[in-house]
């Protein structure tokens, strides 16, 4: 039986870690942008008077 190649496992581990970290960073950025967009849309709706009074009271 052949001994495991530690360098290969180290490379794979670093690669998976980098991909996971990048995916998590992208998700955080997506959520942040979605929140900013939603906040801006709500303030525009309030400013233009398109939000019904009942919705404003419920919020």
Phi and psi restraints in degrees (value plus and minus 20) as a CYANA .aco file:
   2 UNK   PHI    -106.9   -66.9
   2 UNK   PSI     121.9   161.9
   3 UNK   PHI     -89.2   -49.2
   3 UNK   PSI     124.3   164.3
   4 UNK   PHI     -85.8   -45.8
   4 UNK   PSI     124.5   164.5
   5 UNK   PHI    -106.3   -66.3
   5 UNK   PSI      85.4   125.4
   6 UNK   PHI     -84.1   -44.1
   6 UNK   PSI     -56.8   -16.8
   7 UNK   PHI     -83.3   -43.3
   7 UNK   PSI     -57.4   -17.4
   8 UNK   PHI     -84.0   -44.0
   8 UNK   PSI     -66.8   -26.8
   9 UNK   PHI     -84.9   -44.9
   9 UNK   PSI     -56.5   -16.5
  10 UNK   PHI     -85.3   -45.3
  10 UNK   PSI     -62.0   -22.0
  11 UNK   PHI     -82.1   -42.1
  11 UNK   PSI     -67.9   -27.9
  12 UNK   PHI     -81.8   -41.8
  12 UNK   PSI     -61.5   -21.5
  13 UNK   PHI     -81.9   -41.9
  13 UNK   PSI     -65.9   -25.9
  14 UNK   PHI     -85.1   -45.1
  14 UNK   PSI     -58.9   -18.9
  15 UNK   PHI     -83.6   -43.6
  15 UNK   PSI     -68.0   -28.0
  16 UNK   PHI     -82.6   -42.6
  16 UNK   PSI     -60.9   -20.9
  17 UNK   PHI     -81.9   -41.9
  17 UNK   PSI     -63.8   -23.8
  18 UNK   PHI     -85.3   -45.3
  18 UNK   PSI     -63.2   -23.2
  19 UNK   PHI     -84.8   -44.8
  19 UNK   PSI     -62.5   -22.5
  20 UNK   PHI     -84.2   -44.2
  20 UNK   PSI     -64.4   -24.4
  21 UNK   PHI     -82.2   -42.2
  21 UNK   PSI     -62.9   -22.9
  22 UNK   PHI     -85.6   -45.6
  22 UNK   PSI     -60.3   -20.3
  23 UNK   PHI     -84.0   -44.0
  23 UNK   PSI     -61.4   -21.4
  24 UNK   PHI     -86.1   -46.1
  24 UNK   PSI     -60.6   -20.6
  25 UNK   PHI     -83.6   -43.6
  25 UNK   PSI     -60.9   -20.9
  26 UNK   PHI     -83.8   -43.8
  26 UNK   PSI     -59.5   -19.5
  27 UNK   PHI     -87.2   -47.2
  27 UNK   PSI     -61.8   -21.8
  28 UNK   PHI     -80.9   -40.9
  28 UNK   PSI     -64.2   -24.2
  29 UNK   PHI     -84.0   -44.0
  29 UNK   PSI     -60.5   -20.5
  30 UNK   PHI     -83.2   -43.2
  30 UNK   PSI     -63.8   -23.8
  31 UNK   PHI     -85.4   -45.4
  31 UNK   PSI     -61.7   -21.7
  32 UNK   PHI     -81.5   -41.5
  32 UNK   PSI     -65.1   -25.1
  33 UNK   PHI     -86.4   -46.4
  33 UNK   PSI     -57.1   -17.1
  34 UNK   PHI     -84.6   -44.6
  34 UNK   PSI     -60.8   -20.8
  35 UNK   PHI     -83.7   -43.7
  35 UNK   PSI     -65.5   -25.5
  36 UNK   PHI     -81.9   -41.9
  36 UNK   PSI     -62.4   -22.4
  37 UNK   PHI     -82.5   -42.5
  37 UNK   PSI     -64.6   -24.6
  38 UNK   PHI     -84.1   -44.1
  38 UNK   PSI     -62.6   -22.6
  39 UNK   PHI     -83.0   -43.0
  39 UNK   PSI     -63.2   -23.2
  40 UNK   PHI     -86.0   -46.0
  40 UNK   PSI     -60.5   -20.5
  41 UNK   PHI     -83.9   -43.9
  41 UNK   PSI     -62.1   -22.1
  42 UNK   PHI     -83.8   -43.8
  42 UNK   PSI     -62.9   -22.9
  43 UNK   PHI     -87.1   -47.1
  43 UNK   PSI     -53.8   -13.8
  44 UNK   PHI     -86.5   -46.5
  44 UNK   PSI     -61.5   -21.5
  45 UNK   PHI     -82.5   -42.5
  45 UNK   PSI     -61.9   -21.9
  46 UNK   PHI     -84.0   -44.0
  46 UNK   PSI     -62.7   -22.7
  47 UNK   PHI     -87.6   -47.6
  47 UNK   PSI     -55.4   -15.4
  48 UNK   PHI    -106.7   -66.7
  48 UNK   PSI     -27.3    12.7
  49 UNK   PHI      57.7    97.7
  49 UNK   PSI       0.8    40.8
  50 UNK   PHI    -109.5   -69.5
  50 UNK   PSI     -25.0    15.0
  51 UNK   PHI    -110.3   -70.3
  51 UNK   PSI     103.7   143.7
  52 UNK   PHI     -81.9   -41.9
  52 UNK   PSI     132.2   172.2
  53 UNK   PHI     -80.1   -40.1
  53 UNK   PSI     -58.5   -18.5
  54 UNK   PHI     -81.6   -41.6
  54 UNK   PSI     -57.0   -17.0
  55 UNK   PHI     -88.4   -48.4
  55 UNK   PSI     -60.0   -20.0
  56 UNK   PHI     -83.1   -43.1
  56 UNK   PSI     -61.1   -21.1
  57 UNK   PHI     -87.6   -47.6
  57 UNK   PSI     -56.6   -16.6
  58 UNK   PHI     -89.3   -49.3
  58 UNK   PSI     -49.2    -9.2
